[in-house]
Amino acid sequence: MSDSQFELTRDQKEILLRGLRFVRSAVALDMTDFSDEVAAHRASEYEKISRLQELLDSVPVAETAPV
């Protein structure tokens, strides 16, 4: 992962986190025949999503000036 730093507005951050919840649901609802391999792949995908969520949670929220 790069060490790039960026800020998001509160709305941008919420949109991204909402999108991650959608992605997590899509992984859970994927219609494949269950097997140990599918379970391992799903667990791997959940871990990637969790790491990305943690990364987004650590991004500072940019303070926007009142208009």
N, C-alpha and C positions, 0 to 999 in steps of 0.2 A: 504494500500500500504506500502511496506517496505521502510526503509530509506537507502537502499543499494545505494552506489554510484558507478558509472562506467563511463568509457569514451568510445567513439566510434570514429573510424576514420571518416573522411568526407564521404568516400564511403559507409561505413557501415550505417551511419545515413541516407544517401540519399536512400539506398536500403530499409531500414525500412519505411521511409516516403513514398516512391513510393508504397510499399506494402500496406500501410494504405489507399492510394488513391484508389488502386485496391479493397480493402475490402469495402470501402465506396461506390464505384460504384456497387459492387456485392449486397450490401444491397438495393441500389436504384433500381436495375434491377430485384430483386427477384420477380418471377411471382406468386403472390398469389392474391386471390380475395380481393379487398380492403375493409377494414372495420375500424371502430374506433380502434379496438384491434390491427389490423395490423399497423395502423398509430402510435399508442402508442409504439408498439414494435420497429418499425423502428426509431422513435425519440429516444428511449432508446439506440438503437445500435449506432446511430449517436453521441449521447452524450458520450458513452464509447470510441468511436473512437477519438473524439475530445480531451478527457482527455488524452488518450494515445499519441496523437500527441503533445499536450502541454508538456507532460513529456519528449518526445524525443527532442522537441525543446529546452528544458532546459538542456539537457545533453551536457557537454563540448566536444568539438572536440579535440581528441588527436593529438598532434603535432607529426608527424612522422619524424624521422631523414632521411636525404637524403642518398641514397645508393651509 
